Amino acid sequence: MGKKISLAVFGLLMAAGVAVWGLQIREGLVLTDMHNGYSWGLYISALAFLWAMPPAVWWSAP
């Protein structure tokens, strides 16, 4: 029962994330209020960190 609830919650979170990402793609990054280079750099570095971290953790696991 607990596993089904957690899968449902994570499924809803994933669906919400995909919906917001689609809104960002459709409306543009102005939607995130990125008007200067600093916020763009922060956005790109956070994206790179989140893409690189899971494989690094997986490969370093004993």
C-alpha positions in Angstrom: 0.0 0.0 0.0 2.8 2.5 0.9 4.6 1.7 -2.3 1.6 2.5 -4.4 1.1 5.8 -2.6 4.7 6.9 -3.0 4.6 5.9 -6.7 1.4 8.0 -7.1 2.9 11.0 -5.4 6.1 10.8 -7.4 4.1 10.3 -10.6 2.1 13.5 -9.8 5.3 15.4 -9.1 6.8 14.2 -12.3 3.7 15.2 -14.3 3.7 18.7 -12.7 7.4 19.1 -13.6 6.8 18.1 -17.2 3.8 20.5 -17.4 5.9 23.4 -16.0 8.8 22.6 -18.3 6.4 22.6 -21.3 5.1 26.0 -20.1 8.7 27.3 -19.9 9.5 26.0 -23.4 6.3 27.5 -24.8 6.5 30.9 -23.1 10.3 31.2 -23.1 12.8 31.7 -20.4 11.5 35.2 -19.7 8.9 33.4 -17.7 11.7 32.6 -15.2 12.7 36.3 -15.1 16.1 35.7 -16.5 17.2 39.1 -17.9 20.9 39.1 -17.0 23.9 36.9 -17.4 24.2 35.9 -13.8 20.8 34.2 -13.6 21.5 32.4 -16.9 24.8 31.1 -15.5 23.1 29.9 -12.3 20.4 28.2 -14.4 22.9 26.4 -16.6 25.2 25.4 -13.8 22.3 24.0 -11.8 21.2 22.0 -14.8 24.7 20.6 -15.4 25.0 19.8 -11.7 21.7 17.9 -11.6 22.5 16.0 -14.8 26.0 15.1 -13.7 25.3 14.2 -10.1 23.2 10.9 -10.4 25.8 9.1 -12.6 28.6 10.2 -10.3 26.8 8.9 -7.3 26.0 5.7 -9.1 29.5 5.0 -10.3 31.0 5.8 -6.9 28.7 3.4 -5.0 30.5 0.4 -3.5 
